[in-house]
Amino acid sequence: MSDYEVRRGDNLWKIVRNTLKINDNAEIQKKVKEIAELNNISNINSIFVGQHIKLSAKEETPEKPKEKVPDRSLCFVFGYKPSEFKGSYPDVYFSKMQRSAASSAPLHTTPDELKKPKTETQAVTTAQTTSTTEASSVQANEDKVRIQETAEAKPKVQVVSNKKKVATSASLRNFDVTTKFEGTAEQIEKHLGGVLKGHGKKFLDLQDKYGINAVFLAAITINESGNGTSYSARKRNNVGGIRYKNSYRFRTYNNVSECLDDMADNLKDNYINEGRTTVARIGSKYCPVNDKSDKEGLNKFWARNVSFYMKRIINNNV
């Protein structure tokens, strides 16, 4: 090993002893001094992790010049010795036609013999070769056309780029709830159950009145009322988990629509106007984790659950 990377806890003495397997103290001291000089280390006790240290000087062996070995292939084709050629012999001794003919000429054929007219047998062989080459070319073209026709015969699949982004629960926790929902009342309605059924358009009306996203409002009620099936939803028409001021008692409303109006008005005055415009920030106040009535510790999941119901409505998933 001629190169070593310093690790934590290393010093030159330890590197020489453990890496180079030198046990004699005098030899170690000598080697440490040698390595320090080789790596320009002024203080042998000052090396750092990740530093590359040369453990020995590499002896540079001069590269031997490569001997030029003449190409003997055409030498033997034309029956000459390699020593008779100087430089690039195909360009010096033979014309372009002669070099082309050399590729199919028998061994020990001279340039003069290449100039001789072909015999009848040679002419027939050349003609057969040419015919075979042309036939192969025609076959290749036919195969290419057949492949193209087969490809054209297959039904083309048109890939349509869907620019609509799919909402995720994680991304919706930081969603700005003042963003307007551009969907329809039916898209919201099909996710509503219990006493919430029939109020899809109501959420769009509240969005227009208070500037709060209709899907966000719907998701809160689905989460707070068990999608319109909780006791408070059925007996108190309270679908928003709304309590009396300074009390843990849930409010009672004459109907669900009245509760929805009160919930949206409360969100506008006490959340949106205070700068709480994301699901996560609203959740930290609407359903705080330090709420003494939260005996089961479920409040910490409020933002996650509301985001989940929003995702289902936005992505139109039932």
KADAFEN-V731963 format. One record per helix or strand of 2 or more residues. SS is the DSSP state (~ for helix, > for strand). FROM is the first residue (numbers start at 1). TO is the last residue. Records with the same first field share a line. If there is no record, write none. Layout:
SS->FROM-TO ; FROM-TO
This chain:
>->3-5 ; 52-54
~->12-19 ; 25-38 ; 73-77 ; 82-84 ; 89-93 ; 96-102 ; 111-115 ; 120-153 ; 169-172 ; 185-189 ; 194-196 ; 200-210 ; 214-225 ; 231-236 ; 256-270 ; 272-274 ; 279-286 ; 299-314
